[in-house]
Amino acid sequence: MNKEVLTLGHSPDPDDAFMHYALAKHKIDMGPYDFEHILQDIETLNQRAMRKELDITAVSIHAYAYIQDKYMLLPHGASMGEGYGPMVVAREEMAVDDLRSRLIAIPGVMTSAFLELKLMIGNFKFTVIPFDQIIQAVVDGKVDAGLIIHEGQLTYQQQGLKEIVNLGKWWEERTGGLPLPLGGNAIRRDLGEEKIATISRLLKESIVYGLEHREEAVEHALQYARDMNMELADEFVGMYVNERTVDYGDSGREAVRRLLDEGFRAGLIPGPVNLQFSV
């Protein structure tokens, strides 16, 4: 039987690799489908989603505001911070208020981290640098501070950098304990209800398989873990692939609604978002 090949975009980082391990290595029965894994940084995936180039893709929750007509969010695949998340780091200690006048490297204007930092401190000077080059740019003095995502949150201290802001802590205090929305999996609306339901089930099965076969899935993810050993990679995966990834839950959905609503009311996204999750 010739299988239908679907494009599946995700970041080349440990949590996404862990999440899609069972699909990549055919550990589960994928029925009539196969997946072409397209590994690109999240800002590139956001831009591709705006052009509707991928069938299923990881996207920043921020970016969903711009693609809601083309994609809907899957109920699983979320990356959310529980009192932790993206950080601003610098070579020297500085006050949060000082950040407004400093040049900050960001991983992309569509990332959730960028939206959240703007909600926190307002406008600031920034330059876009690929996420995996930001720490080095801070170390080299090319920028005053860096907004770090992915595994940089666990490795920045190895470079002697200081934490200035933790957006996960800020959001938790701001919202009375809601998780911080970062990324999600989105699927093209025009694939149709039946196909979306089947694909959704397969992606969920892959996440559950990874959680139930943790050691082999982390070992697979390790190849995408820059500057991390097995123990650190396992810790990072645990931060962003967990029960919340299997399903957002009520508080996870509420957190996404609140972030996008606050972004709209602050004039940081172009219009209200009709948040719609697939089955």
C-alpha positions as CSV (number, residue, x, y, z in Angstrom):
1,M,0.0,0.0,0.0
2,N,1.3,3.4,-1.0
3,K,1.2,5.6,2.1
4,E,0.3,9.3,2.0
5,V,3.4,11.3,3.1
6,L,2.6,14.3,5.3
7,T,5.1,17.1,6.0
8,L,5.8,17.4,9.8
9,G,7.8,20.4,10.9
10,H,9.5,20.6,14.2
11,S,12.6,22.2,15.9
12,P,15.9,20.4,16.0
13,D,15.9,20.3,19.8
14,P,15.5,17.6,22.4
15,D,11.9,18.0,23.4
16,D,10.5,18.0,19.8
17,A,12.8,15.0,18.9
18,F,11.5,13.1,22.0
19,M,7.9,14.0,21.1
20,H,8.2,12.7,17.5
21,Y,10.6,9.7,18.2
22,A,7.9,7.0,17.7
23,L,6.9,8.6,14.3
24,A,10.5,9.0,13.1
25,K,11.5,5.4,14.0
26,H,8.1,3.8,13.1
27,K,7.6,2.6,16.7
28,I,3.8,2.8,16.2
29,D,1.4,1.7,13.5
30,M,0.9,4.8,11.4
31,G,-1.8,3.3,9.2
32,P,-2.1,5.0,5.8
33,Y,0.3,7.8,6.6
34,D,4.0,8.4,6.7
35,F,5.7,11.6,7.8
36,E,8.5,13.6,6.2
37,H,10.2,15.3,9.2
38,I,11.4,18.8,8.5
39,L,13.7,20.1,11.1
40,Q,14.0,23.9,11.2
41,D,14.2,26.6,13.9
42,I,10.9,27.7,15.3
43,E,10.9,31.1,13.7
44,T,11.4,29.5,10.2
45,L,8.5,27.1,11.0
46,N,6.4,30.1,12.0
47,Q,7.1,31.8,8.7
48,R,6.4,28.7,6.7
49,A,3.1,28.2,8.5
50,M,2.1,31.7,7.5
51,R,2.6,30.5,3.9
52,K,0.7,27.2,4.6
53,E,3.7,25.2,3.4
54,L,3.5,22.3,6.0
55,D,0.7,19.9,6.8
56,I,1.5,19.7,10.5
57,T,4.1,21.9,12.3
58,A,5.3,23.1,15.6
59,V,4.5,26.8,15.9
60,S,4.9,29.5,18.5
61,I,1.6,30.2,20.3
62,H,2.3,33.9,19.4
63,A,2.4,32.9,15.7
64,Y,-1.0,31.2,15.9
65,A,-2.6,34.6,15.9
66,Y,-1.4,35.0,12.3
67,I,-2.3,31.6,11.0
68,Q,-5.6,30.8,12.7
69,D,-7.4,31.0,9.3
70,K,-5.1,28.2,7.9
71,Y,-4.4,26.0,10.9
72,M,-6.0,24.8,14.1
73,L,-4.1,23.8,17.2
74,L,-3.9,20.1,18.1
75,P,-4.9,19.3,21.7
76,H,-1.4,17.8,22.3
77,G,2.2,18.8,21.6
78,A,2.2,21.8,23.8
79,S,5.4,23.2,25.3
80,M,4.5,25.2,28.4
81,G,6.6,26.4,31.3
82,E,5.4,25.7,34.9
83,G,7.1,28.6,36.7
84,Y,10.0,28.5,34.3
85,G,10.5,29.3,30.6
86,P,12.5,31.6,28.3
87,M,15.0,33.9,30.1
88,V,16.9,37.1,29.4
89,V,20.6,36.6,30.3
90,A,23.5,39.0,30.3
91,R,27.2,39.1,31.1
92,E,26.6,41.3,34.1
93,E,23.8,41.8,36.6
94,M,21.4,44.6,35.6
95,A,17.9,45.8,36.6
96,V,14.9,44.7,34.6
97,D,14.2,48.4,33.8
98,D,17.6,48.7,32.2
99,L,16.6,46.2,29.5
100,R,14.5,48.8,27.7
101,S,17.6,50.7,26.7
102,R,19.8,47.7,25.9
103,L,20.2,45.8,22.7
104,I,18.6,42.3,23.2
105,A,19.1,39.4,20.9
106,I,15.8,37.6,20.2
107,P,15.2,34.3,18.4
108,G,12.4,35.7,16.2
109,V,9.6,38.2,16.2
110,M,6.9,35.5,16.0
111,T,8.2,33.6,19.0
112,S,6.1,33.5,22.1
113,A,9.1,34.6,24.2
114,F,9.3,37.9,22.2
115,L,5.6,38.6,22.7
116,E,5.9,37.8,26.5
117,L,9.0,40.0,27.0
118,K,7.2,42.9,25.2
119,L,4.2,42.3,27.5
120,M,6.5,42.4,30.5
121,I,8.8,45.4,29.7
122,G,7.2,47.2,26.8
123,N,9.3,48.3,23.7
124,F,13.0,47.6,23.6
125,K,15.8,47.5,21.1
126,F,16.3,44.0,19.6
127,T,18.1,42.1,16.9
128,V,17.1,38.7,15.5
129,I,19.7,36.0,15.9
130,P,19.1,32.2,15.5
131,F,18.2,30.7,18.8
132,D,21.3,28.5,19.1
133,Q,23.6,31.5,18.5
134,I,22.2,33.9,21.1
135,I,24.3,32.8,24.1
136,Q,27.5,33.1,22.1
137,A,26.5,36.6,20.9
138,V,26.0,37.7,24.5
139,V,29.3,36.1,25.6
140,D,31.1,37.9,22.7
141,G,29.6,41.3,23.6
142,K,27.8,41.6,20.3
143,V,24.6,42.3,22.2
144,D,23.9,43.5,25.8
145,A,21.5,40.7,26.6
146,G,19.9,37.6,25.0
147,L,16.4,36.2,25.1
148,I,17.1,32.4,25.3
149,I,14.7,29.5,24.5
150,H,15.1,25.8,24.3
151,E,18.0,24.1,26.1
152,G,19.9,27.4,26.6
153,Q,17.7,27.8,29.7
154,L,19.8,25.0,31.3
155,T,23.2,25.7,29.8
156,Y,23.7,29.5,30.0
157,Q,25.5,29.3,33.3
158,Q,28.2,27.2,31.7
159,Q,29.2,30.4,29.8
160,G,29.2,32.5,33.0
161,L,26.0,34.4,32.1
162,K,23.5,35.9,34.6
163,E,19.8,35.5,34.6
164,I,18.0,38.9,34.5
165,V,14.4,37.8,33.7
166,N,12.6,34.5,33.9
167,L,9.4,34.8,31.9
168,G,7.9,31.7,33.4
169,K,8.1,33.1,36.9
170,W,6.8,36.5,35.7
171,W,3.8,34.9,34.0
172,E,3.0,32.6,37.0
173,E,2.9,35.6,39.3
174,R,0.9,37.7,36.8
175,T,-1.8,35.1,36.2
176,G,-2.0,33.4,39.6
177,G,-0.3,30.2,38.6
178,L,-1.1,29.6,35.0
179,P,1.5,27.8,32.8
180,L,3.4,29.9,30.3
181,P,2.4,29.1,26.7
182,L,5.3,28.7,24.4
183,G,4.8,26.3,21.5
184,G,2.1,24.0,20.1
185,N,1.5,21.7,17.2
186,A,-0.8,23.0,14.4
187,I,-2.5,21.2,11.6
188,R,-3.9,22.5,8.3
189,R,-7.6,23.0,8.4
190,D,-8.1,22.0,4.8
191,L,-7.0,18.4,5.5
192,G,-10.6,17.8,6.7
193,E,-12.1,16.5,10.0
194,E,-11.6,12.8,9.4
195,K,-7.9,13.1,8.4
196,I,-7.2,15.6,11.1
197,A,-8.7,13.2,13.7
198,T,-6.5,10.3,12.6
199,I,-3.3,12.3,12.4
200,S,-4.0,13.8,15.8
201,R,-4.3,10.4,17.3
202,L,-1.0,9.3,15.8
203,L,0.9,12.3,17.1
204,K,-0.6,11.8,20.5
205,E,0.4,8.1,20.4
206,S,4.0,9.2,19.6
207,I,4.2,11.5,22.6
208,V,2.7,8.8,24.9
209,Y,5.2,6.2,23.5
210,G,8.1,8.5,24.3
211,L,6.9,9.0,27.9
212,E,6.4,5.3,28.3
213,H,9.8,4.4,26.7
214,R,11.7,7.3,28.2
215,E,15.3,6.1,28.1
216,E,15.3,5.2,24.4
217,A,13.4,8.3,23.5
218,V,15.8,10.5,25.4
219,E,18.8,8.7,23.8
220,H,17.3,9.6,20.4
221,A,16.7,13.2,21.5
222,L,20.3,13.5,22.7
223,Q,21.6,14.0,19.2
224,Y,19.8,17.4,19.1
225,A,21.0,18.4,22.6
226,R,23.8,21.0,22.2
227,D,26.2,21.0,25.2
228,M,24.1,18.6,27.2
229,N,24.7,15.1,28.6
230,M,22.1,12.4,29.0
231,E,21.1,13.6,32.5
232,L,20.7,17.3,31.4
233,A,18.8,16.3,28.3
234,D,16.5,14.1,30.4
235,E,15.8,17.1,32.7
236,F,15.1,19.4,29.7
237,V,12.8,16.9,28.1
238,G,10.9,16.6,31.4
239,M,10.4,20.3,31.6
240,Y,8.6,20.5,28.2
241,V,7.3,17.0,27.5
242,N,4.9,15.8,30.2
243,E,1.2,15.3,30.9
244,R,0.6,18.9,29.8
245,T,2.0,17.8,26.4
246,V,-0.4,14.9,26.1
247,D,-3.2,17.4,26.6
248,Y,-3.2,21.1,27.4
249,G,-5.8,20.7,30.1
250,D,-8.3,23.4,31.1
251,S,-5.6,25.6,32.7
252,G,-3.3,25.2,29.6
253,R,-6.1,26.2,27.3
254,E,-7.0,29.2,29.5
255,A,-3.3,30.2,29.6
256,V,-3.2,30.3,25.7
257,R,-6.4,32.3,25.6
258,R,-5.1,34.8,28.1
259,L,-1.7,35.3,26.4
260,L,-3.3,35.9,23.0
261,D,-6.0,38.2,24.5
262,E,-3.4,40.2,26.4
263,G,-1.3,40.4,23.3
264,F,-4.3,41.8,21.3
265,R,-5.3,44.3,24.0
266,A,-1.7,45.5,24.2
267,G,-1.7,46.1,20.4
268,L,1.0,43.5,19.9
269,I,-1.0,41.1,17.7
270,P,-3.3,42.4,14.9
271,G,-6.7,41.0,16.0
272,P,-8.6,38.9,18.4
273,V,-7.9,35.1,18.2
274,N,-10.7,32.6,17.9
275,L,-8.8,29.8,19.7
276,Q,-9.8,26.4,18.2
277,F,-8.4,23.0,19.1
278,S,-8.9,20.0,16.9
279,V,-10.2,16.7,18.3
